[in-house]
Amino acid sequence: MKTAFLNFFFLFFIASTLTAQTSLVGAWVCPLDQSQGYDNETIIFTEDGYYYSTLSYLNGAEYGIGPDIYLGVYEFDGSTLSIYDVKNDTRKSFPISALNGSGFQLYNKEVDQHFQYHKTGKGVLDQTQRATLLSWENYRKLGGAWKSSASILKIIPSLGIAIVRVPDNPDFFRWGHYVVDGNKLTLKEISVDEAVFYTGTITSCNRDGLTLLNDGETERFRSQGELKLDETEIMMVQQYMNMNHRLNMTAIDMIDGRQDFIWKRVDEYGNERY
């Protein structure tokens, strides 16, 4: 009986050790090359599949430079870490080696360099980190087309734009920037004042539908699948992108003190030549 118990305990210990060594759950820190202007990266992997990374700059607090934040969801199969950054809408994979209870090594092929992480604590996000993660998660999940009995929402996360249409009125058009704070959705006019014209609470959002609560009234939307824009919407989005380009070019001119021009080849009558 004693031998059987010891065998069971030994097998349990081995299984527990293997589980611990194949999990990234926890808080980790990686010192970075200070000659590149960085201090360190801290990253938290949670039990429910989320991560929150903070990239700190050398003497950042002294110069008023806040850290860069990266967050999203992750998967780990024991040798490869796959992450989806919901803030920047990017996906990356990294080989992981030498994983144990106190650290692991990550290889970044983009810079051809290994980074050593050391464990500092549990994989738990604080209230502020959770709220930030929820905001960005909702921001991405809203992307696409949604239709209720009274409204059509077309949301473009890459531009931060929400277009509002009415099913039975093709002439109705309203649009604006959309902002998500936790479960609160706010639509602001694309103008200098950025006046708010809608606020609502996201009570549910998944592949099938979206539910918004506004002034005590619930509006339920069904997903329309892939986002498709009509001619009017394409024209407005293009104008918006052109406007942003002009603003960005003006900002660059102010920074470098030089005005940049775009030249086109034309004939003697001013017609563009190819």
Backbone hydrogen bonds, N-H to C=O, Kabsch-Sander energy under -0.5 kcal/mol:
donor,donor_aa,acceptor,acceptor_aa,energy
5,F,1,M,-2.2
6,L,2,K,-2.4
7,N,3,T,-2.5
8,F,4,A,-2.3
9,F,5,F,-2.7
10,F,6,L,-2.6
11,L,7,N,-2.5
12,F,8,F,-2.5
13,F,9,F,-2.5
14,I,10,F,-2.4
15,A,11,L,-2.5
16,S,12,F,-2.5
17,T,13,F,-2.4
18,L,14,I,-2.5
19,T,15,A,-2.3
20,A,16,S,-2.4
21,Q,17,T,-2.1
22,T,18,L,-0.9
22,T,19,T,-0.6
23,S,20,A,-1.0
26,G,45,F,-2.1
27,A,121,G,-2.2
28,W,43,I,-2.8
29,V,118,H,-2.3
30,C,41,E,-2.6
32,L,39,D,-2.2
34,Q,32,L,-0.7
36,Q,33,D,-1.6
37,G,34,Q,-1.6
38,Y,33,D,-1.1
39,D,56,S,-2.9
40,N,56,S,-0.7
41,E,30,C,-2.2
42,T,54,T,-2.4
43,I,28,W,-2.6
44,I,52,Y,-2.1
45,F,26,G,-2.7
46,T,44,I,-0.5
46,T,50,Y,-3.0
47,E,123,G,-0.6
49,G,46,T,-1.3
51,Y,72,G,-2.3
52,Y,44,I,-1.7
53,S,70,Y,-3.8
54,T,42,T,-3.1
55,L,68,D,-2.9
56,S,40,N,-2.7
56,S,54,T,-0.7
58,L,37,G,-2.2
60,G,57,Y,-2.0
63,Y,59,N,-1.5
64,G,61,A,-0.7
65,I,60,G,-3.3
66,G,64,G,-0.7
68,D,55,L,-2.4
70,Y,53,S,-2.5
72,G,51,Y,-2.0
73,V,84,Y,-1.7
74,Y,49,G,-2.2
75,E,82,S,-2.4
77,D,80,T,-1.5
81,L,94,F,-3.2
82,S,75,E,-2.8
82,S,80,T,-0.6
83,I,92,K,-2.8
84,Y,73,V,-2.6
85,D,90,T,-2.9
86,V,71,L,-1.4
86,V,84,Y,-0.9
87,K,71,L,-0.9
89,D,85,D,-1.4
90,T,85,D,-1.3
92,K,83,I,-2.0
94,F,81,L,-2.6
96,I,79,S,-3.4
97,S,105,Q,-2.4
100,N,103,G,-2.5
104,F,117,Y,-1.6
105,Q,97,S,-3.0
106,L,115,F,-2.9
107,Y,95,P,-2.1
108,N,106,L,-0.5
108,N,113,Q,-2.7
109,K,107,Y,-0.7
111,V,108,N,-0.8
112,D,108,N,-0.8
113,Q,108,N,-1.7
115,F,106,L,-3.0
117,Y,104,F,-2.9
117,Y,115,F,-0.6
118,H,29,V,-2.5
119,K,102,S,-2.6
120,T,27,A,-3.3
121,G,27,A,-1.3
124,V,122,K,-1.7
130,R,126,D,-2.5
131,A,127,Q,-2.2
132,T,128,T,-2.3
133,L,129,Q,-2.4
134,L,130,R,-2.5
135,S,131,A,-2.1
136,W,132,T,-2.0
137,E,133,L,-2.4
138,N,134,L,-2.5
139,Y,135,S,-2.1
140,R,136,W,-1.9
141,K,137,E,-2.3
142,L,138,N,-1.9
143,G,140,R,-1.5
144,G,155,I,-2.2
145,A,225,G,-1.0
146,W,153,L,-3.0
147,K,222,R,-2.2
148,S,151,S,-3.1
152,I,165,R,-2.4
153,L,146,W,-3.1
154,K,163,I,-2.4
155,I,144,G,-3.0
156,I,161,I,-3.1
159,L,156,I,-1.2
160,G,156,I,-1.4
161,I,156,I,-1.7
162,A,176,G,-2.9
163,I,154,K,-3.1
164,V,174,R,-4.2
165,R,152,I,-2.5
165,R,163,I,-0.5
166,V,169,N,-0.6
169,N,166,V,-1.6
172,F,169,N,-1.6
174,R,164,V,-1.8
176,G,162,A,-1.8
177,H,188,K,-2.1
178,Y,160,G,-1.8
179,V,186,T,-2.7
181,D,184,K,-2.5
182,G,180,V,-0.5
183,N,181,D,-0.7
184,K,181,D,-2.0
185,L,183,N,-0.5
185,L,200,G,-3.4
186,T,179,V,-2.6
187,L,198,Y,-2.6
188,K,177,H,-2.9
189,E,195,A,-2.8
190,I,175,W,-0.5
191,S,189,E,-1.7
197,F,187,L,-2.4
198,Y,187,L,-1.1
200,G,185,L,-2.4
201,T,213,L,-2.4
202,I,183,N,-3.7
203,T,201,T,-0.8
203,T,211,T,-2.2
204,S,211,T,-1.1
206,N,209,G,-2.3
210,L,221,F,-2.2
211,T,204,S,-2.5
212,L,219,E,-2.7
213,L,201,T,-2.3
214,N,212,L,-0.5
214,N,217,E,-3.0
217,E,214,N,-2.2
219,E,212,L,-3.0
221,F,210,L,-3.7
222,R,147,K,-2.8
223,S,208,D,-1.9
224,Q,145,A,-2.9
234,I,230,D,-2.6
235,M,231,E,-2.3
236,M,232,T,-2.3
237,V,233,E,-2.4
238,Q,234,I,-2.4
239,Q,235,M,-2.3
240,Y,236,M,-2.2
241,M,237,V,-2.5
242,N,238,Q,-2.4
243,M,239,Q,-2.4
244,N,240,Y,-2.4
245,H,241,M,-2.1
246,R,242,N,-2.3
247,L,243,M,-2.4
248,N,244,N,-2.7
249,M,245,H,-2.7
250,T,246,R,-2.3
251,A,247,L,-2.2
252,I,248,N,-2.2
253,D,249,M,-2.4
254,M,250,T,-2.0
255,I,251,A,-1.7
256,D,252,I,-2.8
257,G,253,D,-1.5
263,W,261,F,-0.5
267,D,271,N,-2.6
270,G,267,D,-1.9
273,R,265,R,-3.6
